Amino acid sequence: MEDERLLADTVAAGLRRHAMAVDVAYDGDQALQRLDVNDYDVVVLDRDLPKVSGDRVCATLVENENPARILMLTAAGAVSARVAGLQLGADDYLTKPFAFAELTARIQALGRRCRPAAPPVLQRSGVSLDPHRHVVTRDGQSVALSPKEFAVLAELLRANGGVVSAETLLEKAWDEHTDPFTSVVRFTMMNLRRKLGEPPLIETVAGRGYRLS
């Protein structure tokens, strides 16, 4: 329905402002197609999806041992409905209407469970990134970053000196509609280097990607 599409698009826009890469599926069939070809950390799943129900999508994810965490949304707030959703394999449950701040916090919490344990604040080479307060500093000085720059820097810090490919950065910081041959990663990296200042910290590894020294 049109109002549900509007809600999905509004939520997606809000999450992108929090430096998350978001794809949107308007029905269960689209969701299963995307899940077949893309790797996701978190799936926000409406139980009342058309074509293929959210319950069926959830069950399919569990059957296929998909590692994505599942946050289920529903208008049914009864305890029995929440229990049913969790028994299907959902990791968390949120009833509509919901506060956007709570949705964001729950997605971030589930996302942390998809990765190896990391310190609450990511640090390396004098750079500090606080994912929760959305604050970046270098040698104690504040650095103002766009959401995409913030997401890219977070991936470089999580790699802890390892090389991160442009493909991985596209997957983690953008969405499926981004042209894989675009120069957006290179452009974002150029701005990020400039904002982090001297001496330069981000190294380009020819044919492989980027790393934070």
C-alpha positions in Angstrom: 0.0 0.0 0.0 1.1 3.5 -0.7 1.3 4.5 3.0 3.5 1.5 3.8 5.8 2.4 0.9 6.0 5.9 2.3 6.9 4.6 5.7 9.6 2.3 4.3 11.1 5.2 2.2 11.0 7.5 5.2 12.7 5.0 7.5 15.4 4.3 4.9 16.1 8.0 4.4 16.5 8.4 8.2 18.8 5.4 8.5 21.0 6.7 5.7 21.4 10.0 7.6 22.9 7.8 10.4 25.6 6.5 7.9 23.9 3.2 7.2 23.7 1.6 3.8 20.0 0.7 3.2 18.1 -1.3 0.5 14.3 -1.3 0.4 12.0 -4.1 -0.6 8.3 -3.4 -0.8 7.1 -7.0 -0.7 8.4 -10.4 0.5 9.3 -11.6 -3.0 11.6 -8.6 -3.5 13.1 -9.2 0.0 14.0 -12.8 -0.8 15.5 -11.8 -4.2 17.7 -9.2 -2.5 18.7 -11.6 0.3 19.8 -14.1 -2.4 22.4 -11.8 -3.9 23.4 -9.3 -1.1 24.9 -9.8 2.3 23.2 -7.8 5.1 24.1 -7.2 8.7 20.5 -6.5 9.7 17.1 -7.1 8.1 14.2 -4.9 9.3 11.2 -7.1 8.4 7.5 -6.1 8.4 5.4 -9.1 9.3 2.6 -7.9 7.0 4.5 -7.8 3.7 2.5 -8.5 0.5 3.1 -11.5 -1.8 5.3 -13.4 0.6 4.7 -12.7 4.3 7.3 -11.4 6.6 6.9 -14.6 8.6 7.8 -16.7 5.6 10.8 -14.4 4.8 12.0 -14.8 8.4 11.6 -18.6 8.3 13.5 -18.8 5.0 16.4 -16.8 6.4 16.6 -19.1 9.4 16.3 -22.3 7.2 19.1 -21.0 5.0 21.2 -20.1 8.0 21.6 -16.6 6.8 23.8 -14.7 9.3 21.8 -11.5 9.1 20.1 -10.3 12.3 16.3 -9.9 12.0 14.3 -7.0 13.5 10.6 -7.7 13.1 8.1 -4.9 12.9 4.4 -5.4 13.4 1.2 -3.5 14.3 0.3 -6.4 16.6 1.5 -5.6 20.1 0.1 -8.5 22.0 2.6 -10.6 23.9 1.5 -13.7 22.0 2.4 -11.9 18.7 5.8 -10.9 19.9 6.5 -14.4 21.1 5.4 -15.9 17.8 7.7 -13.6 15.9 10.7 -14.5 18.1 9.9 -18.2 17.8 10.1 -17.8 14.0 13.7 -16.8 14.5 13.6 -13.0 14.8 16.4 -11.5 17.0 14.3 -8.5 18.1 10.8 -7.2 17.9 9.3 -3.7 17.6 5.7 -2.7 17.4 4.2 0.1 15.2 4.0 3.0 15.7 7.6 3.3 17.0 10.1 6.0 17.9 12.7 6.4 15.2 15.4 6.8 17.8 14.5 3.4 19.3 14.5 1.7 15.9 18.0 3.1 15.1 19.3 2.0 18.5 18.0 -1.5 18.0 19.4 -1.8 14.5 22.8 -0.6 15.7 22.7 -3.1 18.6 21.9 -5.9 16.2 24.6 -4.8 13.8 27.2 -5.0 16.5 26.3 -8.6 17.1 27.1 -9.4 13.4 30.8 -8.4 13.8 33.6 -9.6 16.0 33.6 -7.7 19.3 35.0 -4.2 18.9 35.6 -1.5 21.5 32.7 1.0 21.8 35.1 3.7 20.5 37.2 2.8 17.5 40.8 4.1 17.7 43.9 4.0 15.6 46.9 6.3 14.8 45.4 9.2 16.8 42.0 8.9 15.2 39.0 8.2 17.5 35.5 7.4 16.2 32.5 7.0 18.5 29.7 5.3 16.5 27.0 6.1 19.1 27.8 9.8 19.6 28.7 10.1 15.9 31.9 11.9 16.9 35.3 11.8 15.2 38.6 13.3 16.5 42.2 13.3 15.4 44.7 13.9 18.1 41.9 15.4 20.2 40.7 17.8 17.5 37.1 17.4 16.3 36.7 16.3 12.6 33.4 17.0 10.9 32.5 14.2 8.4 29.5 13.5 6.2 27.6 10.3 6.8 29.3 8.5 4.0 32.8 9.7 5.1 31.9 8.6 8.7 30.8 5.1 7.4 34.0 4.7 5.3 36.3 5.7 8.2 34.5 3.3 10.5 35.2 0.4 8.1 38.9 1.3 7.8 39.1 1.5 11.6 37.4 -1.8 12.1 39.9 -3.4 9.7 42.6 -2.5 12.2 45.3 -1.8 9.6 44.0 -4.4 7.1 43.1 -3.5 3.5 39.5 -2.8 2.8 38.5 -3.1 -0.9 36.4 -0.5 -2.7 33.8 -3.2 -3.3 33.5 -3.7 0.5 33.2 0.0 1.1 30.4 0.3 -1.5 28.6 -2.6 0.1 28.9 -1.2 3.7 28.5 2.5 3.1 26.2 2.8 0.0 23.4 0.7 -1.4 22.6 -1.8 -4.2 21.7 1.0 -6.6 25.2 2.4 -6.6 27.1 1.8 -9.8 30.1 -0.5 -8.9 32.2 1.4 -11.5 31.5 4.8 -10.0 34.3 7.0 -8.6 32.2 7.7 -5.5 34.6 5.7 -3.2 37.7 7.5 -4.6 35.9 10.9 -4.3 34.8 10.2 -0.7 38.3 9.0 0.2 39.9 12.2 -1.2 37.6 14.3 1.0 38.2 12.0 4.0 42.0 12.4 3.6 41.7 16.1 3.4 39.5 16.4 6.5 41.8 14.1 8.6 44.7 16.4 7.7 48.5 15.9 7.9 50.4 13.7 8.0 48.2 11.5 5.7 46.9 8.3 7.3 45.0 6.5 4.5 47.1 4.5 2.1 45.9 3.3 -1.3 47.0 -0.3 -1.9 47.2 -0.8 -5.7 44.6 -3.3 -7.0 43.4 -4.1 -3.5 41.8 -1.1 -1.8 42.6 1.2 1.2 44.0 0.9 4.7 44.5 3.2 7.7 48.2 3.2 8.7 
